[in-house]
Amino acid sequence: MQSARYVARMPELLSSLEVALDRPRDRLKIAAALALSLWVLAAPCQVAAQTAPLDSVAWLSGCWLAAAGENTTEEVWLQPHGGLMVGMVRSVRSGVATGYELLVLQRVGGRIVLTAHPSGQEPADFRASTTGPDLLRVENPDHDFPRRIEYRQPTTDSLVASVFGGVDDPSPAFELLYARAPCPARPR
């Protein structure tokens, strides 16, 4: 096997690397090679988001409820069918609806796109940058707020929706911690 040869040569390769790090000219070459290697390793993740079928995010399907005191947010997603996943969100504070949103997931131009139709606002498209068995990350760097939305499913009965002000923000502006609820979801 090819990899066995590299493993056997590892001490020799590491020794060469130590020598090269002592020469400033070679440090730049090594840094460029490492950057290229990281880009090549990350490329399959980016391609996966561009070619992922809509069924890859079917784990979002179901009824979800986030409750904190007098505030509740219900989110419901239908299974993929006919090339669409349709979702809706309703937020209620002290028994009064404070907002709603229609959500549509579909493939557009070979990539999953989330179109959000929030109450009182124009629709906005967010293109998937990452999809996986328990993660959907969508982005729109040109949108005012939010610019990135992430759905994570830590367990089959929980869902976390993280909303970010910037595409590269390390922390979300806010998160909704959902628990699976009976359909239709009813506030507790």
C-alpha positions in Angstrom: 0.0 0.0 0.0 1.1 3.5 -0.8 0.2 4.9 2.7 2.4 2.2 4.4 5.4 3.5 2.5 4.7 7.1 3.8 4.3 5.8 7.4 7.6 3.9 7.1 9.3 7.1 5.9 7.7 9.4 8.5 10.9 9.8 10.6 12.9 10.8 7.5 10.1 13.2 6.4 9.9 14.8 9.8 13.7 15.3 9.9 13.5 17.0 6.5 10.7 19.3 7.8 12.8 20.3 10.8 15.7 21.2 8.6 13.4 23.2 6.2 11.8 25.1 9.1 15.3 26.5 9.9 15.4 28.2 6.4 13.1 31.2 6.1 12.6 30.7 2.3 11.3 27.2 2.9 8.9 28.2 5.7 6.8 30.1 3.1 6.7 27.0 0.8 5.7 24.8 3.8 3.0 27.3 4.8 1.6 27.4 1.2 1.7 23.6 1.0 -0.2 23.3 4.3 -2.8 25.9 3.2 -3.3 24.0 -0.1 -3.7 20.7 1.8 -6.3 22.2 4.1 -8.2 23.6 1.1 -8.1 20.2 -0.6 -9.3 18.5 2.5 -12.2 21.0 3.0 -13.3 20.8 -0.7 -15.4 17.6 -0.3 -17.5 19.4 2.4 -18.2 22.3 0.1 -19.0 20.0 -2.8 -21.3 18.0 -0.6 -23.4 21.2 0.1 -23.6 22.0 -3.6 -24.7 18.5 -4.6 -26.7 17.3 -1.5 -30.2 16.0 -2.3 -33.1 17.6 -0.4 -33.6 14.3 1.4 -30.3 14.9 3.2 -32.1 17.5 5.4 -35.2 15.4 6.0 -34.2 15.2 9.6 -35.7 18.7 10.0 -39.2 17.2 9.4 -41.6 17.3 12.3 -43.0 19.6 14.9 -40.7 21.5 17.2 -41.4 23.7 20.2 -39.2 26.2 22.0 -40.6 27.5 25.3 -39.2 30.0 27.7 -41.6 31.5 30.3 -44.4 33.3 28.4 -42.6 33.0 25.1 -43.1 30.1 22.7 -41.9 29.4 19.2 -43.4 26.6 17.1 -41.6 25.4 14.0 -43.1 22.7 11.7 -41.4 21.1 8.7 -43.1 18.8 6.2 -41.1 15.9 4.7 -39.5 16.5 1.3 -42.0 15.9 -1.4 -42.2 17.1 -5.0 -38.8 18.9 -4.7 -39.8 21.0 -1.7 -39.7 21.0 2.1 -42.2 23.5 3.5 -41.9 24.9 7.0 -43.6 27.5 9.2 -42.8 29.3 12.3 -45.0 31.1 14.8 -43.8 33.1 17.8 -46.1 33.9 20.7 -45.5 36.1 23.8 -48.1 36.0 26.6 -50.7 34.5 24.4 -50.3 37.0 21.5 -48.6 36.2 18.2 -45.6 38.3 17.7 -44.4 36.9 14.4 -44.6 34.2 11.8 -42.6 32.9 8.9 -43.1 30.7 5.9 -40.0 28.7 5.0 -39.3 26.8 1.8 -36.3 24.5 1.2 -35.6 23.5 -2.4 -32.8 22.8 -4.8 -32.0 25.8 -7.0 -29.1 25.7 -9.4 -27.9 22.5 -8.0 -27.8 23.7 -4.4 -30.2 23.6 -1.5 -31.7 27.1 -0.9 -33.8 28.2 2.1 -36.3 30.9 1.1 -37.6 32.7 4.2 -40.9 34.7 4.0 -40.9 36.5 7.4 -44.0 38.5 8.6 -43.9 42.0 7.3 -40.7 41.6 5.3 -39.6 40.7 1.8 -38.5 37.1 1.2 -34.8 36.3 1.4 -32.9 33.4 -0.1 -30.1 31.6 1.9 -27.9 29.2 0.0 -26.7 26.0 1.8 -23.0 26.1 2.5 -23.0 22.9 4.7 -25.3 20.0 4.9 -25.0 16.8 6.9 -26.9 14.1 8.8 -27.5 16.6 11.6 -26.5 20.0 10.3 -27.8 22.5 7.8 -26.0 25.8 7.4 -27.4 28.5 5.0 -26.0 31.9 4.2 -26.8 35.1 2.5 -23.9 37.6 3.0 -25.9 40.4 1.3 -28.9 40.2 3.6 -29.2 42.8 6.4 -30.1 40.3 9.2 -29.6 37.4 9.5 -26.7 36.5 7.2 -26.3 32.9 8.4 -28.7 30.4 9.9 -27.8 27.0 11.2 -30.0 24.1 12.2 -28.4 21.3 14.3 -30.0 18.2 15.6 -28.1 17.1 18.7 -30.6 14.2 19.3 -33.6 12.9 17.4 -35.9 14.8 19.8 -34.0 18.2 19.9 -33.3 20.8 17.3 -31.2 24.0 17.7 -31.7 26.9 15.3 -28.8 29.4 15.5 -29.2 32.9 13.9 -26.0 34.9 13.1 -25.7 38.5 12.2 -22.6 37.8 10.0 -21.5 34.9 7.9 -18.3 34.5 9.9 -19.6 35.5 13.3 -18.3 33.0 15.9 -21.4 33.3 18.1 -25.1 33.5 17.2 -27.1 36.6 17.8 -29.7 34.2 19.3 -30.6 30.5 19.4 -33.9 28.6 19.6 -33.6 25.4 21.6 -36.5 23.2 20.3 -37.9 19.9 21.6 -39.8 17.6 19.4 -43.5 18.1 19.9 -46.7 16.3 18.8 -48.1 17.6 15.5 -49.7 20.1 15.5 -47.4 21.5 18.2 -49.2 23.0 21.2 -47.6 25.4 23.7 -47.0 23.7 27.1 
